[in-house]
Amino acid sequence: MVGKLKLPMGVENFVEMRTGEFYYVDKTGLIKTLLENPAKVNLFTRPRRFGKTLNMSMLKYFFEAGSDIMPFKTDTIFDGLEISREKELCEKYMGKFPVISITLKGATGENFEDAKVMLRRTIGKEAMRFRFLMESDRIDDTERNQYKALIGTDKTGTFTMSDDLLKDSLLMLSQFLKKHYGNGTVMLIDEYDVPLDKAYQAGYYDSMVEFIRILFGNAFK
């Protein structure tokens, strides 16, 4: 039947959902709830397949600033949805913030060293989205060199940031983005518990807990 929408099996990207003629249950009211009940950190705990990743993607595309990052107008993908009726909130918050968005689903390994390699890859790839920072006149040369270290790779394409730099990576990247945009950075972390679960199974739980505590603690504080 012409015009029939598709079932979004496995679709977790909000833009794909909104532009691919899929059925979508409007959950954009979550944005208003978060904005009217501000907190430094929000934790979403729901069963598997509940839609957490899709909601994280929704938040990313609502808040993220920069036409140099997104090839479409933010407001168009929210047309007709609940949040679009909140004109003041949209005017104040939509497309106004730098956003760091990572999933730790793949940040695992059979041992602690392998897991750190995957963490470097996850954070390094996200940092590479913001390569305009290399040309930004709002960060100084020292910060520019630090950013280069975040995205540095060897001949095999493996990210080379040190353990100490990895621990500070989210904090540093968020600070650089804040200076470039002149606004605070929104940080979205999906599947945060996966590295811990794998570490528990593989016998390096204590090491991973300490490492994640420092990584997140530095960033969120």
N, C-alpha and C positions, 0 to 999 in steps of 0.2 A: 504494500500500500504506500503510495507516495506521501512523503512527509512523516512517516512513522519513525519514531526515535529508537535508538539502539540501547540495549542494556550495557552499562559500563563495567563489564567484567574485567577486573584487574587494572582499571584506570585510576591512577592515584595523583595525576597532575591536574590542577584546577583549570588551567588554560585549555588543555586537551579536552577536559570534560565539557567546558563551555563552548568550545568551537567545533567539537566533533559530532554534534547532533546526538548527544547521549541524554538519557533521563538524568535529572539532577534533583535531589531532595535539598531544598534551600536551607543551608545551615549558616548563612552569613549573619544571622542574629547573634552568633557567637562573638563576632567582632564588636558589636555594640556592648555586649555583656562585659567583655574584657576592658573596653575603654571606659565604661562607667564604673568599673570596679578595679582600679589600677593596682598593680603589685609589681615589685621588682622582678619576681620570678613566678611563673605559673606552671604547675605540673598537671598534665592530662593523663589520667589512668583510666583506661577503658579496655574491654575485652578485645581480642584479636578480631580483625575484619570489621571493626566498629566504624572505621573511617578516620582514624587519627591522622594518618599520613595525608589524606586528601584535605583535611582541615588545616594542617600545617602549610600545605601548598597554597591554600586559599589565603591564609594570613600573609604569607610571603608576597603574593601578588597584590594584595591590598596595600600593604605598607611600603613596598619597595620603591625607592626613588631612582631616577636616572634613565633617560631615554637611550643612553649608551649601553644599558644592560638589557632592556626589554624592547623587542621589535614591534610593540603594539601599544595602543593607548589603554592605560589601566582601567579607566572608567567604563570602557565598552564591554569588558567581560563581566562587569557587575550590573549592567543594565537590566532592569526588571526584577532584580533580586531585593530581598528585604532591606539590606544595608543601604541600597541606593536611595531609599526614602528618607534616610537620615542625612539630610543635606549638610548640616553643620559639621557633623562628624566626618563626613567624606571630604569636605572642604579643608578641614583642619588636619586630617591624618592620612588620607589616601595619597599614596605616591610621594610621601614626604620624608621617608627614613631609609638609610642604608640597611640592608638585611643580610645577615649571615645565616645560611640555611644548610645544615648538614644532616645526614643520616649515618648512624654508627652501625647500621645493619651488617656492613661488611668489614668492620674494624675488629676482626677476630684472627686467631692463629692457634696453632698447636702448642706454641710456647709464647712467652712474654715478648721476646724480640720480634717474632713474626707479627704479633698483634700491633706492636708499635710501628712497624713498617706500614701496616694498613691504616693506622691512625694518621701517619704522615701523608699517605696518599689521599685520604678523605679530606683532610684540612687543606693540604696543598692544592688539590683540584678546586676547592671552593675559593681559595685565595686567588687562583688564576683568573677567576671571573672578573676580578677588579684590577686588571692590568693597566687601566688608566691611571692608577696611583703612581706608576712609573713616571708619568708626565705631570702629575699634580703639582701646582705651585703652592699648595697649602700644607705640604709636609716637607720637612727639611732633608738634607742629604743623608744624615744618619738614619732617619726613618725610612728613606728610600732604599738604603742598603739593607736595612732589616727586612723590608718587604721582599727584596730580591732573594734574601736567604729563605724566606717562607716558601717561595715558589721554585727554588733552585733544584735541579735534577742532575744526575750523572748521565753517562753515555747510554745507559739502559733505560732512562726515563724514570728511574727511581728517585723519589724525593729525598733530599740529603740533609734536611734540617736536623740539628742536634737534639738530643733528649731535652736539654734545658730550653732550647728554642721552642720545641714542640709543646712543652708545658705552658709557655707564655703565648703560644700562637694565636689563640682565639682572642685573648686580651689585646695583643698588639694589633691584630687585624681590625678589631672593633674600634680601637683608638685612631688608627689611620683613617678609617672610613668616617668617623665622627669629625675629624679635622677637615677632611675633604668636603663633606656635605654640610658641616655646621649644625648637625643634629645628631642626637643619640642613636646608637645602633640597636636594631632589633635582632636578637639571636634566637634561632629556632633549631632545636636539637631533637631529632627523631631517633627512635630505637636506642635510647641512651643506655638501656640495661643489657643490650645484647653482648657487648664486650665483657661485662661482668659475669653473665651467665656462662659464656664460653670459658672464661678464666677459671670459674669454679669447677667446671667439668674437666678442664685440662690440668688443674693443679697449680695455677699461678694467681689465684684469686687475690691474695694479700697484696702482691705487687701491683696488680691492675687497679685495685681499689685505691691505693695510695696515689697512683699516677692520675687516675680520673679525678680524684678529690682535688689535686693540685690544679689540673687543667681547667676544671669547671670553677673551682674556687677563685682562681686568678681572674677568670673571665667575668664571672657574675658579681664579684665584689668591686 
